[in-house]
Amino acid sequence: MEGTDPVNKKLAAALSVGAVLVVALSGCSSSKGTDPKLIAWAKTVCDAVPAQDAKIKAANEAISTAVSDTTSSPATIQKTDSKAFQDMSDAYKALASAISGAGAPPGVDEGAKRQQNVVTTLNSLSTSYADLKKKVDALDTKNQAKFASGLQDIASQTTQLETQSKSGTAALNALEQGEVKDAIAEQASCKKVSASTSSSASSPASSATASAKSSTAG
């Protein structure tokens, strides 16, 4: 598939950029005496993280695998990319729903505003990945030149994902302050995601996630 390999690598990079957001939900400090209501809020949020984290990582790995297989046909690449984008869209929508459903963190200054900022950015990412899926699905797999050109156009549009991802990370970091961070740090589900990310840091598909972990974790 000459001509599509470097383009698909750009798509893989786009998925890696998106995957960093989940790491921001894994606190790295804790303290005793945190408000029980805040602990309950953190549990609601964190319990939704592992499944979506796994979905994001699987999508990332699928794209990376397609990149390494130079024999992949246009139809195979289309199918792989389409599913990966859909899974990413579903994962971010699920995270947004979990945080929205949890409500504002109790006893936190501007908690509702911070929560809504996170929900908005996650839903925005979900929409962006859903749009990419539609565009991948519309590509002509019977004409390699047209397919490669279309894939190039899609890859060029993924640059906005980096901006959205940074906005999402900033929103999560703003939400995860003080006692919120302490409450999240006590949740086994968020600790599991953090540990899983650390153990997979050597994988090329996880490099962006690992890098984000070192920069966003306290």
C-alpha positions in Angstrom: 0.0 0.0 0.0 2.6 2.5 -1.1 1.4 6.0 -0.5 -1.0 5.2 2.4 1.5 4.1 5.0 2.9 7.5 6.0 -0.7 8.8 6.0 -1.9 6.1 8.3 1.0 6.8 10.6 -0.4 10.3 10.9 -3.8 8.8 11.9 -2.0 6.6 14.5 -0.4 9.7 15.9 -3.8 11.4 16.1 -5.1 8.5 18.1 -2.1 8.7 20.5 -2.8 12.3 21.0 -6.4 11.6 22.0 -5.3 8.8 24.3 -3.5 11.1 26.7 -6.6 12.5 28.2 -7.5 9.5 30.3 -4.3 9.8 32.2 -5.3 13.1 33.6 -7.9 11.2 35.6 -5.3 9.3 37.6 -4.3 11.3 40.7 -0.9 10.8 42.2 -1.4 12.1 45.7 -3.8 11.4 48.5 -4.6 12.5 52.0 -6.8 11.3 54.8 -9.9 13.3 55.8 -11.3 13.9 52.4 -15.0 14.6 52.3 -16.9 11.3 52.0 -19.3 12.9 49.4 -16.3 13.9 47.3 -14.9 10.3 47.6 -18.3 9.0 46.4 -18.2 11.5 43.5 -14.6 10.4 42.5 -15.7 6.7 42.6 -18.5 7.4 40.2 -16.1 9.1 37.8 -13.2 6.7 38.2 -15.2 3.5 37.8 -16.0 4.6 34.3 -12.4 5.1 33.3 -10.8 1.6 32.9 -13.3 0.3 30.3 -12.9 3.5 28.2 -9.2 3.5 28.7 -9.0 0.0 27.4 -11.1 0.9 24.3 -8.9 3.9 23.5 -5.7 1.8 23.8 -7.2 -0.9 21.7 -8.1 1.6 19.0 -4.6 3.0 19.1 -3.1 -0.5 18.8 -5.3 -1.4 15.9 -4.1 1.6 13.9 -0.5 0.9 14.8 -0.9 -2.7 13.7 -2.3 -1.5 10.4 0.6 0.8 9.9 3.1 -2.0 10.4 1.4 -4.3 7.9 2.5 -3.1 4.4 0.3 -5.7 2.8 -3.0 -4.2 4.1 -5.5 -3.4 1.3 -7.4 -0.2 1.1 -10.5 -2.0 2.3 -8.7 -3.4 5.4 -7.2 0.0 6.3 -10.6 1.6 5.9 -12.3 -0.9 8.1 -9.6 -0.7 10.8 -9.5 3.1 10.8 -13.3 3.3 10.8 -13.7 1.1 13.8 -10.8 2.8 15.7 -12.4 6.2 15.2 -15.8 5.0 16.2 -14.3 3.4 19.3 -12.5 6.6 20.2 -15.7 8.6 19.7 -17.7 6.1 21.9 -15.0 6.2 24.6 -14.9 9.9 25.0 -18.7 10.2 24.9 -18.9 7.6 27.7 -16.4 9.5 29.8 -18.3 12.7 29.2 -21.5 11.0 30.2 -19.9 9.6 33.4 -18.5 13.0 34.5 -21.8 14.7 33.6 -23.8 12.1 35.5 -21.6 12.4 38.5 -22.6 16.1 38.8 -20.4 18.8 40.1 -17.8 17.8 42.7 -19.3 18.7 46.1 -17.7 21.4 48.1 -15.4 22.6 45.3 -15.2 26.2 44.2 -16.6 26.6 40.7 -17.0 22.8 40.6 -20.0 23.0 38.3 -18.1 25.2 35.8 -15.0 23.0 35.9 -17.1 19.9 35.4 -19.0 21.4 32.5 -15.7 22.4 30.8 -14.5 18.8 30.9 -17.8 17.4 29.6 -17.8 19.9 26.8 -14.2 19.1 25.7 -14.8 15.4 25.9 -18.0 15.6 23.8 -16.2 17.8 21.3 -13.5 15.1 20.9 -16.2 12.4 20.5 -17.8 14.4 17.7 -14.5 15.0 16.0 -13.7 11.3 15.9 -17.2 10.4 14.7 -16.7 12.9 11.8 -13.4 11.3 10.9 -15.1 7.9 10.9 -17.7 9.2 8.4 -15.0 10.5 6.2 -13.0 7.3 6.3 -16.2 5.3 5.4 -16.7 7.5 2.4 -13.3 6.8 0.8 -13.1 5.0 -2.5 -11.2 1.7 -1.7 -11.3 0.5 -5.3 -9.0 3.2 -6.5 -5.7 3.2 -4.7 -4.7 6.7 -5.8 -8.0 8.3 -4.8 -7.9 6.3 -1.5 -4.4 7.5 -0.6 -5.4 11.1 -1.5 -8.6 10.9 0.6 -6.7 9.4 3.5 -4.2 12.3 3.2 -7.0 14.8 3.5 -8.3 13.1 6.6 -4.9 13.0 8.2 -4.5 16.7 7.6 -7.7 17.3 9.5 -6.5 15.4 12.6 -4.3 18.3 13.6 -7.3 19.9 15.3 -7.4 16.8 17.6 -4.1 17.9 19.2 -5.6 21.3 20.2 -8.8 19.6 21.5 -6.7 17.1 23.4 -4.7 19.9 25.1 -7.9 21.7 25.9 -9.3 18.5 27.4 -6.2 17.9 29.5 -6.2 21.5 30.8 -9.9 21.2 31.7 -9.3 17.9 33.6 -6.3 19.3 35.4 -8.4 22.3 36.4 -11.1 20.0 37.7 -8.5 17.8 39.5 -7.3 20.2 42.1 -7.0 20.0 45.9 -9.4 17.6 47.5 -10.7 16.4 44.1 -7.2 15.1 43.2 -7.0 13.5 46.7 -10.3 11.8 46.2 -9.4 10.5 42.8 -6.1 9.3 44.0 -7.8 7.0 46.5 -9.9 5.2 43.8 -8.6 1.8 42.8 -10.0 2.1 39.3 -8.0 5.3 38.5 -4.9 3.8 40.1 -5.3 0.7 37.8 -5.4 3.0 34.7 -2.3 4.8 35.9 -0.4 1.6 36.5 -1.5 0.1 33.2 -0.2 3.2 31.4 3.1 3.0 33.1 3.6 -0.7 32.2 2.8 0.0 28.5 5.1 3.0 28.2 7.6 1.1 26.1 5.1 0.5 23.3 5.3 3.0 20.4 1.6 3.2 20.4 1.7 4.3 24.1 4.5 6.8 23.9 2.3 9.9 23.8 0.3 8.6 26.7 3.4 7.9 28.7 4.7 11.4 27.9 1.5 13.0 29.0 1.5 11.0 32.2 4.8 12.5 33.2 3.7 16.0 32.5 0.1 15.9 33.9 0.5 13.7 37.0 1.6 15.5 40.1 
